[in-house]
Amino acid sequence: MLLLQKLLKTPMIQSMTGFGKATAEFPGRKISVEIKSLNSKQLDLSTRIPTIYREKEIEIRNLLCQTIERGKIDFVIYAENTDIYVSSKINTGAVRTYFEQIKETSRVMNVDMPADWLSLILRLPDAMRTEIVELDEREWRILKRTIQNALNAFTAFRKQEGQMLENVFRSKITAIAQLLENIEQYDSERLEKIKIRMDESLRKLDCVSYDENRFEQELIYYIERLDVSEEKARLDNHLKYFLETMDTEKSQGRKLGFISQEIGREINTLGSKSNHAEMQKTVVQMKDELEQIKEQILNVL
């Protein structure tokens, strides 16, 4: 009952895969912020920031790190000038120098000056000059708010993906728990069969005498080695602990990975001690469910 109650709790986990975008526009400029993330063991942050905002890079990185925590992150700011009066201007000095060089080259080579010499020069390096504009406090506040909006969208995306992951985990943990209950019907049956099989084997050896008391002691010792009560109890506890961890508000991807390893150890021990065909089939099914959990845990923040 406790396990079923835990399955009904509100989802808390987040996916490491995420995407968020936000835009803002003010006189002279339009900015767009994009955040993308993929799986990574640590925080791997890559940023592309226009020159005008480069002075705020440390503050931007701190703002991102407070929210993102982990993952391979691509952060990009796109800035587009919308005012024609603040766009690039012709570098008259460079154009004059290029013109003199083309004129001299034409004279030396005894060829006519190209008719479109101006358009050719304007495509050369440094022919156009972009004036560097200082970042004012108002624009920084707008940019900071836009980054926060992108982070909010990014977090919402991660939570939505986390909801799907959590549904998978709850389904798989429930399946393993049900399979564990199914093992109960085979457990007492297999021990009784072992007793009968060993007794029948000894009775077939008519020429061999044995101490029945010693036989009982050895039989008890052998059956104790095949007893899986502790493994079943530990597995049940691990399944509950997995759900409890999943319901916390903090990043828990690594911890869920450790718990799934412990679940795997108990399932493997059940398989090695089973000595029963149907019980072994059940263990194989449990392993299959667990493998699907392990694959998806890599996506958990």
GIFENZI-V332369 format. One record per pair of residues at least 24 apart in sequence whose C-alpha atoms are under 6 Angstrom apart, sorted by the first residue. I is the first residue (numbers start at 1). GAP is how many residues later the second one is. D is the distance in Angstrom with one decimal. If there is no record, write none. Layout:
[[I,GAP,D] [I,GAP,D]]
//
This chain:
[[12,235,5.4] [12,237,5.8] [13,149,5.3] [14,144,5.2] [14,145,4.7] [14,148,4.1] [14,287,5.6] [15,143,4.9] [15,146,5.5] [15,147,4.6] [15,284,5.6] [15,285,4.6] [15,286,5.3] [16,55,5.9] [16,283,5.4] [16,284,5.5] [16,285,4.8] [18,136,5.7] [18,139,5.6] [18,140,5.1] [19,135,4.9] [20,130,4.9] [20,133,4.7] [20,134,3.9] [21,129,4.6] [22,124,5.8] [22,127,5.9] [22,128,4.8] [28,53,5.7] [28,54,4.9] [28,55,4.5] [29,51,5.6] [29,52,4.4] [29,53,5.1] [30,49,5.8] [30,50,5.1] [31,47,5.5] [31,48,4.5] [32,45,5.8] [32,46,5.0] [33,43,5.8] [33,44,4.7] [34,41,5.9] [34,42,5.3] [35,39,5.8] [35,40,4.7] [36,37,5.7] [36,38,5.2] [37,34,6.0] [37,35,5.3] [37,36,4.4] [38,33,5.7] [38,34,5.1] [39,32,5.1] [39,33,5.9] [40,31,4.4] [40,32,5.3] [42,28,5.3] [43,27,4.2] [43,28,5.0] [44,28,4.6] [44,29,5.9] [45,28,4.8] [46,27,5.9] [46,28,5.0] [47,28,4.7] [47,29,5.8] [48,28,4.8] [49,28,5.4] [88,41,5.4] [88,42,4.3] [89,39,5.6] [89,40,5.1] [90,38,4.6] [90,39,5.8] [91,36,5.2] [91,37,5.2] [91,38,5.4] [94,33,5.6] [95,32,5.8] [172,117,5.7] [176,110,5.4] [226,47,5.2] [231,35,5.7] [235,28,5.9] [235,31,5.9] [251,50,5.5] [253,47,4.7] [253,48,5.0]]
//
